[in-house]
Amino acid sequence: MKRDAVTGGGCLVSAAGVVGAVWLWGASDRTQRHLGNEFENNGQDFGAVLTELPFVFLAGAVVPAVVWGLGAWLLGRHRRAASATSSTPSDLHA
């Protein structure tokens, strides 16, 4: 796999992770309770948004990118090992 394809795939996976993590966090009952979806906005707390959202954003970006990079590294390592064992140097036959 070309390096540009691996990099582009990692960026796409990271972007999808951010969108998915933020959407899942925003749709949770706990977050909805903090944002004021109770009777007459009782219990509204925007501090939860300011403290939790950056961590959700970073986790959504970093975790998929690390998994993607680890998979690309293992796949490249496996391919290099397979090509090294299948090719025989001509110096050994002389």
Buried (B, 14 or more C-beta within 10 A) or exposed (E): EEEEEBEEBBEEBBBEBBEEBBEEBEEEEEBEBBBBEEEEEEEBEEEBBEEBBEEBBEBBBEBBBEEBBEBBEEEEEEEEEEEEEEEEEEEEEE
